[in-house]
C-alpha cells in the first residue's frame, strides 16, 4: 500500500532566478556549451582511456539517513581494494566526516581555504593513518555555504581527479548550495535512503534533480547520464514483513534504481562513529559486511543481496560466501 503515494504526478519546480531557488541559477552555473572544461569531459572517464578519476556523489534528499556513515565506509572500502581514494565533505558549516574517520584533531585547512587560495590542496588533504591510499578534505565549520562556486569546485575536483582513482563527495541533505555543487560534477551518484516513505519521497526528488541538473544532463547526448544507484540503510526485514516499514520491493518500485547495497539496522554504526572508525572496518559486523558487499557491487561484481529476509539464521551465516 506504499507505492501509490509516490505515483501521483508532482508539480515541477520552476526556475525563478531568485537567490535561494532550488534550481541552479544561470548566474552560478554556466551553460556547458560555453563553459571551458577544467574537469575533463565526462566522455574521457567513461571511455576508460582517460587519466582522471571518477567523481562519486553520496547523497539523499532527507537528512539523517546515513550519508556520512556510508561515504566514510564506501571510501575506505575502495581504498582497502587498492584504489587511491579521496573523500570530500561538502557540508559547509556542519562538518562531521572528520569525526567518522577519526581525523577531527588533524584538520588545519578545509575546502573553503583551498577555494579561497589561502592554502594549497596538498596542505588541506589529510591522509588516513590506517589506510594510506585514503585521504580526506574537510568542510569548513565557520564559513557560509555560499563560499562554494562552480568554478572553484571544478578546479578542486580537477586537481583531485588528477591524483586519485575515486573522489567521493559526502553531500549534505536537501538541494541547497552544498548538495547542488556536490552532485553537479558527479559521474556516479549513490542515493542513500531509509525504508520509510518520507526518505524515499525525498530521494525520488533527488533522482530527478540529478537527471536534469547535473553537468552530464546539460551535455545531453555528448555524455552518458549520471549512473545512479540506491543504498538502503537501517533495513530490518522483520519490520518490513510486519509492514512497519517499506520493503525492498516497495523501494525498487518507487525509485526505479538498481540497488547497490542493503545495510542492516545495527548498533555497530553508532559505536564506530564514536570510535572514529568506518563501520566497514569492524570485524564480525553485519553492517560492515553490508558495506563490503556494496563496494564490491559498485566495482562491478555480482553479489546476491544479503540481510533482506527475516529468516532465523545464525550470526556466522552472514559471512558465508555470497
Backbone as a ProteinNet text record, in pm:
[ID]
protein_1_A
[PRIMARY]
XXXXXXXXXXXXXXXXXXXXXXXXXXXXXXXXXXXXXXXXXXXXXXXXXXXXXXXXXXXXXXXXXXXXXXXXXXXXXXXXXXXXXXXXXXXXXXXXXXXXXXXXXXXXXXXXXXXXXXXXXXXXXXXXXXXXXXXXXXXXXXXXXXXXXXXXXXXXXXXXXXXXXXXXXXXXXXXXXXXXXXXXXXXXXXXXXXXXXXXXXXXXXXXXXXXXXXXXXXXXXXXXXXXXXXXXXXXXXXXXXXXXXXXXXXXXXXXXXXXXXXXXXXXXXXXXXXXXXXXXXXXXXXXXXXXXXXXXXXXXXXXXXXXXXXXXXXXXXXXXXX
[TERTIARY]
80	0	83.3	219.3	305	323.8	329.6	378.5	292.4	160.1	72.4	96.8	153.9	170.6	264.3	370.7	468.1	435.2	325.6	293.7	209.1	165.9	91	184.4	138.6	226.7	263.2	392	440.9	461.7	421.8	448.4	596.5	639.3	780.8	821.5	934.5	979.4	1012.5	980.2	1007.6	1129.4	1210.5	1328.3	1285.4	1318.3	1277.1	1389.2	1514.8	1628.5	1655.6	1575.9	1597.1	1707.5	1771.7	1870.1	1795	1842.2	1774.9	1683.4	1667.1	1588.5	1651.3	1566.9	1622	1685.9	1664.8	1730.1	1864.2	1949.3	2080.3	2064.7	2098.2	2077	2180.4	2138.9	2229.4	2350.8	2331.8	2443.3	2553.1	2513.4	2611	2660.2	2570.1	2605.3	2600	2717.3	2724.5	2686.5	2640.8	2599.7	2719	2696.6	2805.9	2855.8	2765.4	2805.8	2914.1	2917.8	3015.7	3122.3	3109	3197.8	3324.7	3436.9	3564.3	3583.3	3616.8	3629.4	3761.8	3751.4	3868	3875.8	3763.3	3748.8	3710.8	3791.1	3777.2	3637.1	3604.7	3473.9	3441.9	3316.4	3279.4	3308.8	3306.1	3332	3471.9	3564.4	3700.9	3703.5	3632.2	3633.4	3545.6	3440.7	3353.4	3421.1	3509.4	3574.9	3675.6	3721.5	3822.8	3963	3975.8	4108.9	4162.8	4077.9	4119.2	4209.2	4265.1	4358.1	4297.8	4182.5	4127.2	4041.1	4025.7	3942.7	3794.5	3711.1	3565.8	3519.6	3418	3357.5	3229.2	3222.8	3106.9	3042.3	2916.3	2844.5	2755.2	2772.5	2685.1	2584.4	2457.9	2358.9	2225.4	2128.5	1992.1	1907	1783.2	1702.6	1691.7	1654	1629.2	1758.6	1764.1	1880.1	1870.7	1984.3	1986.5	1968.9	1993.3	1973.3	2103	2215.4	2342	2436	2425.8	2514.8	2661.1	2690.8	2830.4	2886.7	2808.3	2848.6	2880.4	2793.2	2809.5	2926.6	2942.7	3053.9	3187.5	3197.4	3321.9	3354.2	3253.9	3278.1	3301.9	3228	3246.1	3387.2	3431.1	3564.7	3672.7	3655.2	3752.5	3752.6	3634.6	3626.5	3699.3	3685.2	3758.8	3909.5	3949.7	4092.2	4147	4068.2	4111.1	4131	4065.5	4079	4187.4	4271	4386.6	4360.9	4243	4210.9	4247.8	4323.1	4355.4	4226.3	4186.6	4054.7	4064.8	3991	3977.5	3829.3	3793.9	3655.3	3646.9	3549.1	3537.8	3407.1	3414.6	3296.2	3243.1	3121.1	3059.6	2959	2948.5	2850.3	2911.3	2915.5	2978.3	2902.9	2976.8	2917.6	2878.6	2862	2817.3	2898	3028.3	3109	3105.4	3103.3	3106	3193.6	3231.2	3307.8	3438.3	3500.4	3627.3	3609.6	3492.3	3465.2	3452.3	3384.3	3364.1	3495.3	3595.3	3725	3830.7	3790.5	3884.4	3992.3	3960.2	4059.1	4030.3	3935.7	3890.3	4001.4	4100.1	4209	4318.5	4306.3	4412.1	4373.4	4251.6	4205.5	4265.6	4346.7	4404.1	4341.7	4340.2	4279.3	4161.5	4066.8	3948.6	3924.9	3816.3	3789	3771.7	3715.1	3696.9	3831.4	3925.5	4060.5	4123.2	4098.4	4152.8	4086	3953	3879	3921.5	3949.4	3990	4140.2	4209.8	4354.2	4435.4	4381.2	4457	4556.6	4541.6	4637.6	4629	4722.7	4717.1	4629.7	4586.5	4508.7	4590.7	4717.1	4804.5	4809.9	4810.5	4814.9	4686.1	4574.7	4445.5	4411.5	4472.9	4441.5	4498.7	4418.6	4462	4463.5	4578.9	4591.9	4552.6	4475.2	4432.8	4552.6	4562.8	4676.6	4667.4	4543.4	4525.5	4541	4495.2	4493.4	4552.9	4680.7	4749.1	4691.7	4609.3	4550.2	4422.2	4384	4264.9	4304.6	4248	4267.5	4132.7	4130.6	4007.1	4031.4	3931.9	3930.4	3810.2	3834.8	3729	3647	3526	3443.1	3477	3437.3	3457.8	3347.1	3381.7	3281.4	3235.6	3308.4	3282.6	3236.4	3262.2	3226.2	3081.6	3032.6	2897.9	2899.3	2789.8	2783.5	2791	2762.1	2770.9	2915.8	3011.1	3152.2	3183.1	3097.7	3118.4	3077.5	3162.2	3129.6	3155.1	3087.2	3105.4	3249.1	3304.5	3441.4	3541	3519.6	3610.2	3602.8	3481.1	3463.5	3521.8	3500.1	3553.9	3706.5	3765.8	3912.9	3966	3901.5	3945.7	3925.4	3807.6	3780.7	3876.3	3910.4	4004.4	4140.3	4182.4	4312.2	4307.6	4196	4181.7	4176.4	4100.3	4084.5	4214.3	4306.3	4436.2	4524.2	4490.7	4574.9	4507.9	4373.3	4301.5	4217.7	4198.6	4112.1	3965.5	3930.4	3792.3	3791.8	3701.9	3679.3	3534.7	3518.3	3386.1	3339.9	3224.3	3172	3060.7	3080.8	2979.2	2888.6	2772.6	2681.7	2597.3	2564.8	2467.2	2327.6	2232.4	2094.6	2032.2	1925.1	1847.8	1913.9	1871.5	1921.2	1967.5	2033	2092.2	2228.9	2304	2428.8	2525.8	2552.4	2649.6	2609.1	2481.4	2432.4	2433.4	2397.3	2396.1	2536.2	2633.8	2770.5	2827.3	2789.2	2839.8	2788.8	2660.8	2604.8	2633.8	2664.9	2674.8	2779.6	2895.5	3004.9	3012.4	2911.6	2916.7	2917.4	2999.3	2994	2899.6	2899.2	2811.9	2745.2	2622.7	2552.6	2496.4	2523	2467.1	2362.8	2236.7	2126.1	2104.3	2119.9	2104.3	1963.3	1894.5	1759.4	1732.7	1648.7	1596.2	1467.2	1423.2	1299.5	1173.9	1161.8	1043.3	999	872.6	814.4	873.2	891.3	942.3	1083.2	1164.7	1301.7	1302.5	1214.9	1208.8	1151.8	1054.6	997.9	1105.7	1184.9	1290.7	1399.9	1430.7	1529.8	1479.4	1350.5	1290.9	1307.2	1290.9	1311.5	1456.9	1548	1690	1727.2	1664.1	1688.5	1657.4	1541.6	1503.7	1595.6	1640.1	1728.7	1861.8	1918.9	2046.2	2029	1915.3	1890.1	1874.8	1838.7	1811.9	1908.9	1977.6	2056.1	2205.2	2251.1	2394.8	2462.9	2594.9	2667.2	2646	2641.3	2616.7	2480.4	2380.4	2247.4	2252.1	2328.2	2339.4	2407.5	2500.1	2572.1	2486.2	2378.4	2286.5	2352	2333.9	2385	2535.9	2605.1	2751.4	2815.8	2733.6	2786.9	2680.1	2723.2	2628.7	2566.4	2443	2384.2	2457.9	2438.2	2496.4	2445	2534.8	2496.9	2446.7	2317.2	2256.3	2221.6	2247.2	2212.6	2163.1	2098.9	2030.4	2100.9	2128.1	2183.1	2079.6	2031.5	1928.5	1995.8	1977.5	2039	1932.1	1976.5	1890.4	1773.8	1801	1694.2	1671.7	1545.7	1506.6	1400.6	1437.4	1341.1	1222.1	1240.3	1128.5	1021.9	1064.9	969.8	907.5	985.2	931.4	822.9	847	746.2	619.3	635.6	519.6	454.9	506.7	458.1	470.7	573.4	603.2	699.7	757.3	842.8	837.8	894.8	895.7	980.1	934.4	1011.8	1101.8	1198.9	1291.4	1213.5	1113.1	1035.4	962.3	913.8	848.1	943.7	1064.6	1161.8	1209.8	1225.2	1262.4	1155.1	1028	918.1	907.3	928.2	914.9	1024.1	1146.8	1260.8	1316.1	1292.6	1336.6	1486.3	1562.9	1708.9	1762	1875.8	1938.8	1991	1980.2	2024.5	2171.4	2253.4	2396.2	2429.5	2339.4	2367.2	2250.3	2246.2	2149.6	2227.6	2213.7	2285	2183.7	2200.9	2103.4	2111.4	1998.7	1995.7	2098.3	2184	2291.4	2339	2362.9	2420.1	2567.2	2628.7	2770.3	2797.5	2696.5	2715.4	2748.3	2668.8	2693.6	2825.2	2853.8	2979.4	3099.8	3096.8	3209.5	3222.3	3107.9	3112.1	3181.3	3146.7	3207.9	3355.8	3394.8	3535.6	3616.6	3548.1	3619	3675	3599.8	3644.2	3529.3	3551.4	3443.5	3386.2	3255.9	3187.9	3244.5	3284.4	3329.5	3451.7	3526	3645.5	3617.5	3489.9	3455.7	3435.9	3519.6	3513.3	3387	3337	3220.7	3095.2	3080.9	2963	2881.1	2751.5	2666.5	2665.7	2668.8	2671.4	2799.2	2910.5	3037.8	3030.8	2970.4	2955.7	2867.2	2762.3	2675	2748.5	2833.4	2911.3	3016.7	3076.7	3176	3111.4	2993.1	2918.2	2887.1	2850.4	2813.2	2931.4	3049.8	3168.7	3197.2	3184.8	3208.6	3111.4	2984	2885.3	2916.8	2955.6	2990	3106.5	3200.1	3316.6	3285.3	3160.7	3120.5	3097.6	3120	3096.6	2946.8	2903.2	2764.1	2754.1	2675.1	2657.9	2510.7	2465.1	2326.5	2309.4	2194.9	2168.9	2154.4	2221.1	2206.8	2129.3	2090	2022.2	1884.2	1821	1692.3	1576.3	1603.6	1496.6	1499.6	1384.5	1370.2	1394.9	1458.7	1484.9	1577.5	1556.8	1640.1	1770.9	1866.9	1998.1	2095.1	2192.9	2296.9	2379.5	2442.9	2521.5	2630.2	2695.8	2807.5	2762.2	2634.3	2587.4	2591.1	2592.3	2602	2732.7	2831.7	2965.2	3003.9	2905	2931.9	2944.3	2999.8	3022.1	2889.9	2885.4	2762.6	2759.6
-121	0	126	113.4	232.6	294.6	209.2	255.5	363.6	357.8	452	595.6	615.6	751.2	833.7	769.1	842.7	843	775.2	768.7	886.9	972	1089.8	1187.8	1251.8	1347.7	1463.3	1495.1	1602.2	1727.8	1845.6	1968.8	1990.8	2029.1	2050.7	2190.6	2203.2	2335.5	2423.9	2550.2	2645.9	2729.3	2757.7	2840.5	2985.1	3039.3	3174.7	3274.2	3224.4	3314.5	3386	3353.7	3421.8	3352.7	3427	3367.7	3273.9	3150.8	3055	2963.2	2984.1	2892.2	2754.4	2650.2	2515.6	2475.2	2554.9	2524.6	2596.3	2543.8	2604.3	2732.4	2843.7	2970.6	2988.2	3057.1	3078.5	3159.8	3242.2	3324.5	3237.4	3125.5	3041.3	2926.6	2868.3	2751.1	2785.7	2804.7	2848.3	2735.1	2771.7	2673.7	2592.2	2461.9	2373.8	2406	2459.4	2484.3	2590.9	2680.7	2788	2774.5	2668.9	2655.2	2580.6	2636.8	2571.2	2460	2340.5	2226.8	2232.5	2245.4	2233.5	2088.7	2039.2	1895.6	1834.6	1740.7	1694.8	1643.5	1641.1	1599.1	1458.5	1435.2	1303	1186.7	1211.6	1102.9	1044.7	1125.3	1076.3	965.6	986.9	886.7	767.7	789.7	679.9	586.5	640.3	560.2	462.2	490.5	404.7	438.2	534.8	571.7	697.6	764.1	888	862.6	969.4	957	1007.5	1072.2	1128.2	1026.4	1050	962.4	993.6	905.1	923.8	1000	1084.5	1160.4	1088.7	1044.5	970.6	1052.9	1090.6	1170.7	1079.8	1084.2	1011.7	1112.3	1094.3	1197.6	1137	1223.7	1181.8	1306.7	1296.1	1415.5	1446.6	1346.5	1361.1	1353.4	1428.2	1422.2	1305.1	1267.1	1164.4	1022.1	998.1	863	781.5	845.3	773	803.2	922.6	957.5	959.6	1030.1	1043.5	909.4	832.8	697.3	614.8	625	547	597.2	729.7	785.1	742.3	743.5	704.8	557.7	469.3	326.4	294.2	361.2	339.6	379.9	497.3	544.3	452.5	409.7	318	184.5	138.5	12.9	19.8	130.9	148.8	149.2	221.9	230.2	93.1	16.4	-118	-209.7	-177.3	-257.2	-201.9	-114.4	-65.3	56	117.1	234.9	361.7	448.2	576.1	658.1	691.2	749.8	873.6	977.7	1096.6	1118.3	1137.7	1165.4	1311.1	1383.9	1528.1	1560	1636.7	1679	1808.8	1803.9	1923.2	1990.1	1943.2	2000.2	2121.3	2232.6	2354.3	2403.9	2425.1	2473.7	2364.3	2242.1	2131.9	2005.2	2017.8	1902.3	1793	1667.7	1552.1	1438.8	1447.1	1338.9	1313.8	1421.2	1405.4	1321.1	1332	1251.6	1103.9	1075.3	936.9	868.6	947.3	891.2	909.7	968.1	988.8	1090.6	1191.3	1291.2	1430.3	1442.6	1575.5	1660.4	1599.9	1675.7	1714.5	1664.8	1687.4	1790.4	1843.7	1939	2077.1	2122.9	2257.8	2345.5	2294.7	2364.7	2284.5	2353.6	2286.5	2328.8	2281.2	2305.8	2454.3	2531	2673.7	2745.8	2702.3	2758.5	2733.4	2613.4	2581.4	2668	2680.3	2759.2	2905.6	2957.7	3098.4	3116.5	3006	3005.7	3053.9	3023.9	3051.8	2941.1	2827.6	2717.7	2635.9	2546.1	2457	2336.6	2265.8	2144.3	2042	2031.2	1935.7	1963.3	2090.5	2125.6	2085.6	2087.4	2061.6	1913.4	1831.2	1688.5	1620.1	1533	1456.6	1309.8	1246.8	1105.4	1018.3	915.3	823.6	745	733.5	665.1	513.9	462.5	317.4	270.7	354.6	316	431	418.9	530	566.8	479.3	513.8	595.9	629.6	711.4	848.3	953	1089.3	1156.6	1263.2	1337.4	1486.7	1555.6	1701.2	1747.2	1819.7	1856.1	1974.8	1986.7	2105.1	2210.3	2333.6	2441.4	2440.6	2466.4	2477.8	2621.8	2715.8	2856.8	2939.3	2894.7	2974.6	2950.8	3041.9	3029	2932.3	2856.5	2759.5	2825.5	2954.4	3024.7	3047.6	3002.9	3011.4	2923.4	2823.5	2734.1	2801.9	2789.7	2837.4	2724.1	2726.7	2621.5	2616.1	2731.6	2734.7	2685.8	2727.8	2687	2537.3	2483.5	2340.2	2260.2	2305.8	2234.9	2231.9	2342.9	2349.3	2248.8	2241.7	2148.5	2004.1	1975.1	1837.8	1795.2	1887.9	1855.2	1816.7	1891	1861.2	1728.1	1701	1574	1456.3	1472.8	1363.3	1332.2	1425.6	1400.7	1310.5	1302.3	1227.7	1102.6	1095.4	985.7	908.9	779	695.5	729.4	757.7	792.8	913	1006.1	1120.7	1109.8	1077.4	1053.7	1181.3	1231.9	1356	1325.8	1365.1	1347.8	1470.2	1454.5	1566.7	1593.7	1720.5	1749.5	1711.4	1709.6	1675.6	1787.4	1750.8	1850.4	1894	2011.3	2061.1	2205.6	2233.8	2365.3	2369.6	2475.3	2500.3	2383.4	2328.7	2220.3	2098.6	2062.4	1945.9	1969.9	2090.6	2123.1	2111.7	2167.6	2163.8	2022.7	1943.9	1807.1	1721.2	1736.9	1649.7	1699.3	1828.1	1884.8	1814.6	1784.1	1724	1572	1510.2	1366.8	1281.6	1178	1073.1	961.8	937	837.7	901.3	858.2	905.9	787	783.3	680.1	747.4	710	767.5	684.3	747.1	677.2	701.6	594.5	609.3	508	545.6	453	391.5	279.5	216.7	285	413.5	487.4	579.7	612.6	682.3	821.4	898.3	1034.4	1033.6	938.6	927.5	893.3	799.1	760.2	872.2	945	1055.9	1161	1194.1	1293.3	1240.9	1112.1	1053.4	1056.5	1035.8	1038.6	1176.9	1280.7	1416.8	1436.7	1379	1394.3	1321.5	1207.2	1133.7	1222.4	1288.9	1377.9	1497.6	1547.7	1663.3	1630.7	1515.3	1472.7	1446.4	1387.4	1353.1	1476.2	1589.5	1707.7	1823.5	1827.3	1945.2	1919.7	1798.5	1772.1	1818.4	1826.3	1867.3	1765.8	1637.2	1534.8	1554.5	1595	1620.1	1738	1841.8	1958.7	1924.2	1829	1790.9	1705.5	1648.4	1571.6	1450.4	1436	1319.1	1313.5	1417	1418.8	1341.7	1296	1222.4	1128.2	1019.6	929.5	1000	963.1	1022.5	977.5	1050	1010.2	870.4	781.5	645.9	650.8	626.8	637.3	498.5	478.7	352.4	381.3	283.5	300.5	222.6	290.2	225.6	236.2	121.9	118.8	95.5	187.5	176.1	149.5	98.6	71.3	-21.1	-121.9	-211.1	-322.6	-345.6	-450.8	-536.7	-656	-739.5	-783.6	-795.1	-833	-724	-598.8	-486.9	-474.1	-502.4	-495.2	-600.3	-722.7	-828.4	-793.8	-719.5	-678	-550.6	-502.2	-380.4	-257.1	-258.6	-143.2	-47.4	-90.5	-4.3	-55.1	19.3	-20.8	-146.4	-231	-348	-313.1	-399.7	-377.9	-358	-442.4	-434.3	-300.9	-247.7	-116.3	-8.5	-9.9	94.8	82.3	-40.9	-60.2	-4	-28	20.3	172.5	229.4	374.2	450.8	402.2	480.2	432.8	307.9	259.7	260.7	241.5	239.2	101.9	61	-63.9	-47.9	-152.6	-147.6	-187.8	-96.4	-124	-185.5	-170.1	-228.7	-216.2	-309.4	-305.9	-317.9	-217.9	-216.5	-245.3	-354.1	-387	-291.3	-276	-197.9	-256.6	-170.5	-221.6	-116	-158.7	-69.8	-40.2	-121.6	-103.1	32.3	86.9	214.3	325.2	334.9	438	413.1	287.3	253.5	300.4	270.6	307.5	458.5	528.7	674.8	733.4	682.5	731.6	696.7	587.7	545.9	614.6	680.2	742.9	642.9	535.1	430.9	394.4	385.3	347.6	210.6	196.1	71.7	-46.1	-21.7	-130.3	-203.1	-138.8	-199.5	-276.4	-281.2	-351.6	-499.9	-582.6	-726	-786.6	-890.6	-966.4	-880.1	-779.3	-692.6	-708.4	-739.2	-746.3	-615.7	-502	-372.8	-359.7	-402.7	-398.6	-488.6	-606.3	-698.5	-636.6	-563.8	-496.5	-391	-312.9	-210.6	-273.8	-383.4	-451	-503.9	-562.9	-609	-492.5	-378.8	-261.4	-213.7	-210.7	-167.6	-265.6	-395.2	-495.6	-478.1	-453.5	-434.6	-308.3	-202.8	-79.6	-102.1	-188.9	-218.3	-317.6	-363.9	-447.9	-593.6	-635.5	-775.1	-800.3	-919.7	-957.8	-1034.3	-979.9	-1042.6	-1041.9	-1151.9	-1160.3	-1070.5	-1004	-917.5	-1001.3	-957.7	-1022.6	-930.8	-985.2	-908.8	-858.8	-928.7	-881.6	-972.8	-1085.1	-1175	-1190.4	-1227.7	-1238.5	-1379.4	-1462.5	-1599.7	-1602.2	-1697.9	-1710.8	-1780.1	-1699.7	-1753.1	-1734	-1819.2	-1798.7	-1677.3	-1618.9	-1497.7	-1522.7	-1638.9	-1665.9	-1686.9	-1719.5	-1740.9	-1612.9	-1495.5	-1368.9	-1359.4	-1433.2	-1417.3	-1533.5	-1616.4	-1722	-1659.5	-1731.5	-1676.6	-1637.1	-1513.3	-1464.3	-1505.7
0	0	0	-10.5	-6.4	-143.7	-248.2	-376.8	-439.4	-416.5	-485.1	-443.3	-324.1	-272	-359.1	-409.6	-489.8	-638.4	-673.8	-814.7	-860.9	-764.8	-803.3	-873.3	-982.4	-1051.5	-961.2	-957.5	-872.3	-956.5	-906.5	-981	-996	-1113.8	-1139.2	-1093.8	-1023.8	-979.3	-1097.3	-1084.1	-1189.5	-1153.6	-1252.2	-1229.5	-1209	-1093.6	-1061.1	-1076.7	-1079.2	-1088.1	-958.2	-852.2	-725.7	-647	-561.8	-470.7	-378.1	-365.7	-281.2	-359	-488.4	-568.8	-562.3	-564.5	-557.7	-689.6	-794.6	-920.4	-928.9	-1012.3	-1029.1	-1108.9	-1052.9	-1122.2	-1232.4	-1338.1	-1451	-1408.9	-1306.6	-1261	-1200.9	-1134.5	-1066.7	-1153.6	-1233.6	-1310.6	-1458.8	-1517.7	-1657.6	-1750.9	-1867.9	-1967.7	-2015.8	-2030.2	-2071.4	-2211.1	-2293.8	-2431.6	-2440.7	-2341.5	-2346.9	-2238.8	-2155.7	-2040.3	-2080.6	-2046.6	-2071.4	-1968.9	-2014.9	-1924.9	-1848.8	-1717.6	-1631.3	-1583	-1529.3	-1505.7	-1640.4	-1688.8	-1827.2	-1858.6	-1986.2	-2035.2	-1982.8	-1939.1	-1885.3	-1978.4	-2109.8	-2204.1	-2185.7	-2133.6	-2112.5	-2007.6	-1898.1	-1791.7	-1828.4	-1908.7	-1948.6	-2047.7	-2129.9	-2233.5	-2175.7	-2055	-1993.6	-2038.2	-2128.3	-2179.2	-2111.4	-2031.7	-1968.2	-1848.8	-1798.9	-1686.8	-1556.2	-1562.9	-1439.2	-1365.1	-1234.4	-1153.4	-1169.7	-1116	-1120.4	-997	-1017.1	-908.1	-867.3	-742.4	-691.5	-580.8	-600.8	-502.2	-418.1	-286.9	-194.5	-141.6	-176.2	-148.5	-107.7	-81	-46.4	-52.7	-22.3	-4.5	143.4	219.5	361.9	442	550.1	638.4	735.6	792	895.2	847.3	717.6	665.6	662.4	691.9	696.5	582	524	411.9	453.1	562.5	604.2	649.4	724.5	762.7	638.7	539.3	416.2	332.6	322.8	245.9	305.2	438	504.7	479.2	492.1	471.6	324.6	236.1	92.3	49.3	93.9	58.5	115.2	239.4	299.5	226.1	184.8	111.3	-21.9	-93.3	-218.8	-193.1	-87.7	-54.6	-14.6	60.1	101.1	-18.4	-129.7	-252	-344.4	-290	-364.1	-451	-439.4	-518.8	-441.2	-506	-442.6	-434.2	-312.2	-288.9	-201.9	-240.1	-156.2	-128.7	-2.4	33.8	79.5	25.1	45.6	116.3	223.7	298	237.6	184.3	124.2	216.8	340.3	433	502.7	430.8	482.4	606.1	714.9	839.2	936.4	887.7	974.7	947.4	939.3	901	1007.7	960.9	1050.2	997.9	870.2	810.6	884.9	932.9	1005.4	1131.7	1197.2	1315.9	1280.4	1170.4	1128.8	1093.3	1051.4	1014.2	1123.1	1235.5	1344.9	1314.7	1230.9	1189.4	1244.9	1337.6	1379.9	1440.4	1502.6	1565.6	1465.3	1342.4	1243.6	1138.6	1148.4	1047	1073.4	981.8	988.1	879.6	757.3	644.6	591.8	526.9	473.5	328.8	270.8	129.2	98.9	192.8	168.3	166.4	250.2	245.1	107.3	51.1	-80.9	-187.6	-179.4	-278.5	-277	-157.1	-144.9	-160.7	-191.5	-216.4	-95.7	24	147	175.5	106.8	118.2	-10.1	-28.6	-144.9	-110.1	-213.5	-190.5	-113.1	-146.1	-77.1	73.3	111.1	253.4	325.2	253.9	317.6	325.4	241.6	241.7	365.4	425.4	542.8	506.2	520.6	485.9	605.6	578.6	685.4	738.2	869.1	929.2	913.3	902.4	890.8	746.7	652.5	511.5	429	389.7	322.1	185.6	125.1	-4.2	11.3	136.3	161.7	216.4	157.8	207.2	225.2	304.9	328.6	312.3	256.1	250.3	331	439	532.8	483.4	536.5	513.5	618.4	592.6	688.6	793.2	917.2	1022.6	1043.3	988.3	1020.9	901.8	780	664	622.2	537.6	484.3	366.3	348.8	240.1	102.5	96.4	-32.1	-74.3	8.4	-29.7	-149.5	-173.8	-287	-417.4	-518.4	-653.2	-750.9	-863.6	-963.2	-1012.7	-1047.2	-1098.2	-993.6	-868.6	-761.5	-735.1	-728.2	-705	-820.8	-942.9	-1058.7	-1054.4	-1014.5	-1007.8	-905.2	-788.2	-683.4	-728.2	-787.9	-831.9	-942.1	-1032.7	-1140.2	-1082.8	-981.2	-918.9	-844.6	-777.3	-705.3	-802.4	-910.9	-1007.1	-1081.6	-1080.9	-1143.3	-1056.3	-926.4	-832.3	-776.3	-784.3	-720.6	-822.4	-794.5	-879.1	-857	-732.3	-697.9	-604.6	-633.6	-546	-498	-369.9	-311.2	-242.2	-281.8	-227.1	-127.6	-2.6	101.7	98.6	37.3	16.2	139.7	166.2	271.4	224.2	316.8	281.4	198.4	127.3	55.1	-73.3	-123.5	-251.7	-238.9	-125.5	-107.3	-175.8	-148.7	-221.7	-218	-99.6	-89.2	-169.4	-161.1	-234.5	-384.1	-426.6	-569.4	-628.7	-558.5	-610	-606.1	-505.7	-496.4	-611.4	-645.7	-748.4	-889.8	-908.2	-1042	-1127.8	-1070.9	-1147.7	-1132.3	-1071.6	-1041.8	-1168.3	-1167.6	-1268.9	-1223.8	-1093.4	-1031.8	-910.4	-881.1	-762.1	-686.3	-557.7	-470.5	-382.7	-402.5	-326.7	-201.2	-85.2	42.2	94.6	134.1	186	296.4	389.8	490.3	435.6	490.8	443.1	498.9	472.2	515.3	403.5	402.7	289.1	266.8	375.3	358.3	302.1	344.5	294.1	145.6	105.6	-35.5	-122.1	-70.1	-147	-175.2	-74.2	-93	-186.7	-175.3	-265.6	-409.4	-427.4	-560.3	-624.7	-543.6	-594.9	-635.6	-557.9	-587	-716.2	-740.2	-864.4	-984.8	-980.2	-1088.8	-1101.2	-986.9	-985	-1052.1	-1018.3	-1078	-1227.6	-1262.8	-1403.1	-1492.1	-1432.3	-1514.4	-1492	-1376.7	-1343.3	-1323.6	-1351.2	-1342.6	-1470.9	-1469.1	-1590	-1701.3	-1666.8	-1768.3	-1833.9	-1753.1	-1809.7	-1906.8	-1872.2	-1958.9	-2090.9	-2086.4	-2207.6	-2300.7	-2247.6	-2330.4	-2391.7	-2523.5	-2593.6	-2602.9	-2560.5	-2566.9	-2451.3	-2354.9	-2240.2	-2188.8	-2127.7	-2063	-1942.8	-1906.5	-1785.8	-1660.5	-1552	-1423.5	-1388.1	-1351.5	-1310.7	-1166.7	-1147.4	-1014.8	-960.5	-832.1	-766.5	-625.4	-566.9	-438.5	-328.4	-217.8	-98.5	12.5	59.8	163.6	298.3	391.2	524	629.7	743.6	860	823.7	742.6	698.6	799.9	832.7	926.8	858.7	810.3	737.6	822.3	953.5	1040.8	1039.7	1051	1045.9	907.1	804.8	669.2	648.2	698.9	686.8	762.6	872.3	951.9	897.3	782.7	717.8	808.6	892.4	977.2	908.1	797.8	716.1	573.2	481.5	341.8	321.1	231	192.3	74.3	47.2	-64.8	-195.2	-218	-341.7	-353.7	-239.5	-240.6	-290.1	-235.3	-269.2	-413	-460.4	-600.7	-693.2	-657.5	-739.7	-735.8	-617.3	-601.5	-674.5	-666.9	-714.1	-848	-883.7	-1014.1	-1033.8	-926.2	-935.5	-897.1	-955.4	-910.5	-767.9	-690.2	-550.3	-543	-492.3	-481	-345.6	-247.8	-116.9	-21	74.9	185.1	315	400.1	528.7	639	713	817.1	935.7	1003.6	1127.7	1223.8	1279.9	1364.9	1464.2	1587.3	1688.9	1661.1	1574.7	1543.9	1478.9	1409.5	1340	1439.2	1545.3	1647	1719.2	1746.5	1814.3	1732.3	1602	1515.6	1499.8	1492.9	1483.3	1605.4	1722.5	1846.7	1854.8	1789.9	1791.6	1681.8	1587.5	1476.3	1378.9	1356.3	1264.8	1172.3	1039.5	948	981.3	967.6	1003.1	924.3	801	714.1	771.1	859.1	917.4	1045.9	1090.1	1213.5	1184.5	1242.2	1216.8	1276.4	1210.3	1257.2	1273.8	1191	1196.7	1069.1	1081.2	961.2	882.1	952.4	882.9	800.1	856.2	782.6	659.6	675	562	454.2	496	400.2	320.8	388.1	317.3	226.8	270	186.7	58.5	72.5	-44.6	-138.2	-79.2	-157.3	-242.6	-183.6	-258	-372.2	-344	-448.2	-564.9	-533.2	-640.5	-720.8	-652	-722	-817.2	-777.8	-860.9	-972.3	-979.6	-1091.5	-1060.5	-935.4	-900.1	-881.8	-919.8	-899	-767.4	-676.2	-545.4	-508.6	-454.5	-408.2	-285.5	-277.9	-162.6	-36.4	69	199.6	294.1	408	513.6	470	377.2	325.1	362.9	430.5	473.2	623.7	679.3	825.1	874.6	792.6	833.7	954.7	1040	1160	1123.3	1086.7	1050.2	1165.1	1170.6	1270.4	1231.8	1328.9	1304	1200.6	1210.3	1121.2	977.6	956.2	819.7	738.5	808.9	736.6	658.8	705.7	648.3	558.2	524.8	427.6	289.8	197.5	63.2	0.7	-49.6	-112	-257.3
[MASK]
++++++++++++++++++++++++++++++++++++++++++++++++++++++++++++++++++++++++++++++++++++++++++++++++++++++++++++++++++++++++++++++++++++++++++++++++++++++++++++++++++++++++++++++++++++++++++++++++++++++++++++++++++++++++++++++++++++++++++++++++++++++++++++++++++++++++++++++++++++++++++++++++++++++++++++++++++++++++++++++++++

